[in-house]
Amino acid sequence: MIRREVFADRPALNDAIYAQMLQQLQGNDDASSAPLNALDKVAQKFLDDAAAVTVTSAAQWQLNGDAKQLARYGNLLTIVVNSYLYTGGAHGMPVSRWLNWDLADDQQVTLADVIEPGQEKAFWALAADAHRQWLATQQVDSDFGKNWPFTKSEDFRLTDTGLVLLYGVYTLGPYSMGEVEFTLPREKLTGVVRATYLNTTESSCDGS
């Protein structure tokens, strides 16, 4: 099942959401094959692949996707694009990505757009510190951090308490830990994140 919210009079945003969902729903297909350019083609390929399987598993194959508003922070609207792909094995693969859209400029905003120029090192130092604090709250052994080291993420959203980073499954820990989020506190972001993104507040997504 594939569902996505469509925004009136915002074709560029709708196209960005469509492209992101299209990418996620194709999973880790053979890189030698050209990516499909339409959701109906992805769905049909999935059905064809499932029909061609000769050894069935107890669980049914699944292909799910949805996109919806997650939050709004000033003019910055965050869309969450979720996908789930199961083609046999121990479990399926869930993926969530956050797409940030500037409603005033009608364009996508990346993490690089939010960080002050020249402050990338300082930003990721804050993120690494937040990761260490998160690790301290987990019931893991001393080797966990070596086996699952800190890494960067491009998925973020802004809140009144700071900047939240999202990490997918298998990024900072095993599948059983699921997705991981941690927040870089607002008080530490001054001079690191552009003031235009800090000097605002969260608001309702309604009417965006």
Sine and cosine of phi, psi and omega as CSV:
sin_phi,cos_phi,sin_psi,cos_psi,sin_omega,cos_omega
0.00,0.00,0.73,-0.68,-0.02,-1.00
-0.81,-0.58,0.84,-0.54,0.02,-1.00
-0.74,-0.67,0.61,-0.79,0.08,-1.00
-0.50,-0.87,0.64,-0.77,0.04,-1.00
-0.97,0.26,0.71,-0.70,0.01,-1.00
-0.94,-0.33,0.75,-0.66,-0.07,-1.00
-0.98,-0.21,0.83,-0.56,-0.02,-1.00
-0.90,0.43,0.70,-0.72,0.07,-1.00
0.89,0.46,0.37,0.93,0.07,-1.00
-0.74,-0.67,0.93,0.38,-0.05,-1.00
-0.88,0.47,-0.57,0.82,-0.01,-1.00
-0.91,0.41,-0.66,0.75,0.04,-1.00
-0.91,0.42,-0.70,0.72,0.03,-1.00
-0.87,0.49,-0.64,0.77,0.01,-1.00
-0.92,0.40,-0.64,0.77,0.00,-1.00
-0.91,0.42,-0.66,0.75,0.04,-1.00
-0.90,0.43,-0.70,0.72,0.00,-1.00
-0.86,0.50,-0.71,0.70,-0.02,-1.00
-0.90,0.44,-0.65,0.76,0.00,-1.00
-0.91,0.41,-0.69,0.72,0.03,-1.00
-0.91,0.42,-0.64,0.77,0.03,-1.00
-0.86,0.51,-0.68,0.73,0.02,-1.00
-0.91,0.42,-0.73,0.69,-0.05,-1.00
-0.91,0.42,-0.65,0.76,-0.09,-1.00
-0.95,0.31,-0.21,0.98,0.06,-1.00
-1.00,-0.01,-0.04,1.00,0.15,-0.99
0.80,0.60,-0.65,-0.76,-0.03,-1.00
-0.95,-0.30,0.77,0.64,0.02,-1.00
-0.87,0.49,0.30,-0.95,0.03,-1.00
-0.79,0.61,0.86,-0.52,-0.05,-1.00
-0.91,0.43,-0.29,0.96,-0.01,-1.00
-0.97,0.26,-0.31,0.95,0.02,-1.00
-1.00,-0.08,0.60,-0.80,-0.04,-1.00
-0.94,0.35,0.66,-0.75,0.03,-1.00
-0.91,0.42,0.56,-0.83,0.00,-1.00
-0.98,0.21,0.45,-0.89,-0.14,-0.99
-0.93,-0.37,0.23,0.97,0.01,-1.00
-0.47,-0.88,0.59,-0.81,-0.04,-1.00
-0.90,0.44,-0.57,0.82,0.01,-1.00
-0.92,0.39,-0.52,0.85,0.06,-1.00
-0.94,0.34,-0.62,0.78,0.04,-1.00
-0.90,0.44,-0.69,0.72,0.01,-1.00
-0.89,0.45,-0.67,0.74,-0.01,-1.00
-0.92,0.39,-0.65,0.76,0.04,-1.00
-0.89,0.46,-0.66,0.76,0.03,-1.00
-0.87,0.49,-0.70,0.71,0.02,-1.00
-0.90,0.44,-0.65,0.76,0.01,-1.00
-0.91,0.42,-0.68,0.73,0.01,-1.00
-0.90,0.43,-0.65,0.76,0.01,-1.00
-0.91,0.42,-0.63,0.78,-0.01,-1.00
-0.93,0.37,-0.43,0.90,-0.05,-1.00
-1.00,0.10,-0.16,0.99,-0.02,-1.00
-0.95,0.32,0.79,-0.62,-0.03,-1.00
-1.00,-0.06,-0.43,0.90,0.02,-1.00
-0.95,-0.31,0.94,-0.35,-0.05,-1.00
-1.00,0.05,0.46,-0.89,0.05,-1.00
-0.95,-0.32,0.21,-0.98,-0.02,-1.00
-0.91,0.42,-0.56,0.83,0.00,-1.00
-1.00,-0.06,0.57,-0.82,0.01,-1.00
-0.98,0.19,0.54,-0.84,0.12,-0.99
-0.88,0.48,0.56,-0.83,0.01,-1.00
-0.66,-0.75,0.61,-0.79,0.12,-0.99
-0.67,-0.74,0.96,-0.29,-0.04,-1.00
-0.78,-0.62,0.55,-0.84,0.06,-1.00
-0.44,-0.90,0.59,-0.80,0.11,-0.99
-0.47,-0.88,0.44,-0.90,0.02,-1.00
-0.66,-0.75,0.74,-0.67,-0.03,-1.00
-0.41,-0.91,0.26,-0.97,0.05,-1.00
-0.92,0.39,0.72,-0.69,0.05,-1.00
-0.96,-0.27,-0.71,0.71,-0.05,-1.00
-0.32,-0.95,0.28,-0.96,0.12,-0.99
-0.71,-0.71,0.72,-0.69,-0.02,-1.00
-0.74,-0.67,0.98,-0.19,-0.12,-0.99
0.88,0.48,-0.81,-0.59,0.04,-1.00
-1.00,0.04,0.01,1.00,-0.07,-1.00
-1.00,-0.07,0.93,-0.37,0.03,-1.00
-0.99,-0.16,0.79,-0.61,0.02,-1.00
-0.97,-0.25,0.83,-0.56,0.06,-1.00
-0.96,-0.27,0.72,-0.69,0.11,-0.99
-0.98,-0.21,0.79,-0.61,0.04,-1.00
-0.94,-0.35,0.92,-0.40,-0.03,-1.00
-0.96,-0.29,0.57,-0.82,0.12,-0.99
-0.58,-0.81,0.43,-0.90,0.04,-1.00
-0.57,-0.82,0.80,-0.60,-0.05,-1.00
-0.78,-0.63,0.85,-0.53,0.07,-1.00
-0.79,-0.62,0.86,-0.51,0.01,-1.00
-0.78,-0.63,0.58,0.81,0.00,-1.00
0.97,-0.23,0.20,-0.98,0.01,-1.00
0.99,-0.15,-0.23,-0.97,-0.10,-1.00
-0.93,0.36,-0.57,0.82,-0.04,-1.00
-0.28,-0.96,0.24,-0.97,0.05,-1.00
-1.00,0.08,-0.01,-1.00,-0.03,-1.00
-0.88,-0.47,0.96,-0.28,0.08,-1.00
-1.00,0.05,0.62,-0.78,0.05,-1.00
-0.69,-0.73,0.74,-0.68,0.12,-0.99
-0.82,-0.58,0.74,-0.67,0.06,-1.00
-0.79,-0.62,0.58,-0.82,0.03,-1.00
-0.96,-0.27,0.82,-0.58,0.02,-1.00
-0.93,-0.36,0.86,-0.51,0.00,-1.00
-0.98,-0.21,0.72,-0.69,-0.08,-1.00
-0.76,-0.65,0.80,-0.60,0.06,-1.00
-0.99,0.15,0.93,-0.37,-0.07,-1.00
-0.95,0.32,-0.43,0.90,0.00,-1.00
-0.97,0.23,-0.71,0.71,-0.02,-1.00
-1.00,-0.01,-0.17,0.99,0.01,-1.00
0.82,0.58,0.80,0.60,0.03,-1.00
-0.45,-0.89,0.35,-0.94,-0.01,-1.00
-0.95,0.31,0.58,-0.82,0.05,-1.00
-0.90,-0.44,0.84,-0.55,0.02,-1.00
-0.99,-0.14,0.17,-0.98,0.03,-1.00
-0.88,0.48,-0.60,0.80,0.02,-1.00
-0.88,0.47,-0.50,0.86,0.03,-1.00
-0.95,0.32,-0.43,0.90,-0.10,-1.00
-1.00,0.03,-0.56,0.83,-0.04,-1.00
-0.97,0.24,0.68,-0.73,0.06,-1.00
-0.87,0.49,0.64,-0.77,0.05,-1.00
-0.82,0.57,0.73,-0.68,0.01,-1.00
0.99,0.11,0.01,1.00,-0.05,-1.00
-0.94,-0.34,0.26,0.97,-0.02,-1.00
-0.87,0.49,-0.69,0.73,-0.01,-1.00
-0.88,0.47,-0.69,0.73,0.01,-1.00
-0.91,0.42,-0.63,0.78,0.01,-1.00
-0.88,0.47,-0.75,0.67,-0.07,-1.00
-0.96,0.29,-0.38,0.92,0.13,-0.99
-0.92,0.39,-0.65,0.76,0.08,-1.00
-0.90,0.44,-0.65,0.76,0.01,-1.00
-0.91,0.42,-0.66,0.75,0.02,-1.00
-0.90,0.44,-0.60,0.80,0.04,-1.00
-0.92,0.39,-0.66,0.76,0.05,-1.00
-0.89,0.45,-0.59,0.81,0.04,-1.00
-0.90,0.43,-0.68,0.74,0.02,-1.00
-0.88,0.47,-0.63,0.77,0.03,-1.00
-0.92,0.40,-0.62,0.78,0.04,-1.00
-0.90,0.43,-0.68,0.73,0.02,-1.00
-0.85,0.53,-0.62,0.79,-0.04,-1.00
-0.90,0.43,-0.36,0.93,0.00,-1.00
-1.00,-0.01,-0.13,0.99,-0.05,-1.00
-1.00,-0.08,0.55,-0.84,0.03,-1.00
-1.00,0.02,0.98,0.19,-0.06,-1.00
-0.76,-0.65,0.35,-0.94,-0.01,-1.00
-0.99,0.12,0.05,-1.00,-0.11,-0.99
-0.93,0.37,-0.34,0.94,-0.01,-1.00
-1.00,0.03,-0.13,0.99,-0.08,-1.00
-0.85,0.52,-0.73,0.69,-0.04,-1.00
-0.90,0.44,-0.48,0.87,0.04,-1.00
-0.96,0.27,-0.62,0.78,0.00,-1.00
-0.97,0.23,-0.47,0.88,0.00,-1.00
-0.78,-0.63,0.96,0.26,-0.08,-1.00
-0.96,0.29,0.29,-0.96,0.06,-1.00
-0.89,0.45,0.59,-0.81,0.08,-1.00
-0.60,-0.80,0.18,-0.98,-0.02,-1.00
-1.00,0.05,0.38,-0.92,0.07,-1.00
-0.70,-0.71,0.59,-0.81,0.05,-1.00
-0.99,-0.13,-0.07,1.00,-0.03,-1.00
-1.00,-0.02,0.88,-0.48,-0.06,-1.00
-0.55,-0.84,0.30,-0.95,0.23,-0.97
-0.47,-0.88,0.44,-0.90,-0.01,-1.00
-0.99,-0.16,0.62,-0.79,0.05,-1.00
-0.69,-0.72,0.06,-1.00,0.03,-1.00
-0.92,0.39,-0.35,0.94,-0.02,-1.00
-1.00,-0.10,-0.20,0.98,0.01,-1.00
0.47,-0.88,-0.49,-0.87,0.00,-1.00
-0.91,-0.42,0.82,-0.57,-0.05,-1.00
-0.99,-0.15,0.75,-0.66,0.09,-1.00
-0.96,-0.27,0.65,-0.76,0.00,-1.00
-0.92,-0.39,0.72,-0.69,0.05,-1.00
-0.83,-0.55,0.75,-0.66,-0.02,-1.00
-0.97,0.25,0.13,-0.99,0.03,-1.00
-0.87,0.49,0.54,-0.84,-0.02,-1.00
0.94,0.34,0.18,0.98,0.00,-1.00
-1.00,-0.05,-0.79,0.62,0.01,-1.00
-0.92,-0.39,0.04,1.00,-0.02,-1.00
-0.09,-1.00,0.07,-1.00,-0.02,-1.00
-0.92,0.39,0.18,-0.98,-0.05,-1.00
-0.80,0.60,-0.62,0.78,-0.08,-1.00
-0.89,0.46,-0.37,0.93,0.00,-1.00
-0.99,0.15,-0.24,0.97,0.01,-1.00
0.92,0.39,-0.36,-0.93,0.05,-1.00
-0.96,0.27,0.47,-0.88,-0.03,-1.00
-0.84,-0.55,0.70,-0.72,0.11,-0.99
-0.80,-0.60,0.64,-0.76,0.23,-0.97
-0.59,-0.81,0.40,-0.92,-0.15,-0.99
-0.94,-0.35,0.73,-0.69,0.16,-0.99
-1.00,0.02,0.90,-0.43,-0.13,-0.99
-0.85,0.52,0.62,-0.79,-0.02,-1.00
-0.83,0.56,-0.65,0.76,-0.09,-1.00
-0.91,0.41,-0.31,0.95,0.01,-1.00
-0.99,-0.11,-0.04,1.00,-0.10,-0.99
-1.00,-0.10,-0.14,0.99,0.01,-1.00
-0.87,0.49,0.80,-0.59,-0.03,-1.00
1.00,0.09,-0.19,0.98,0.01,-1.00
-0.97,-0.24,-0.66,0.75,0.09,-1.00
-0.96,-0.27,0.65,-0.76,-0.04,-1.00
-0.80,0.60,0.70,-0.71,-0.07,-1.00
-0.85,0.53,-0.55,0.84,-0.02,-1.00
-0.88,0.48,-0.42,0.91,0.02,-1.00
-1.00,-0.06,-0.24,0.97,0.03,-1.00
-1.00,-0.06,-0.50,0.87,-0.10,-0.99
-1.00,0.05,0.83,0.56,0.05,-1.00
-0.41,-0.91,-0.07,-1.00,-0.05,-1.00
-0.65,-0.76,0.27,-0.96,0.07,-1.00
-0.94,0.34,0.48,-0.88,0.04,-1.00
-0.53,-0.85,0.13,-0.99,0.01,-1.00
-0.93,0.36,0.54,-0.84,0.06,-1.00
-0.97,0.25,-0.27,0.96,-0.06,-1.00
-0.88,0.47,0.68,-0.73,0.07,-1.00
0.99,0.15,0.20,0.98,-0.01,-1.00
-0.99,0.14,0.00,0.00,0.00,0.00
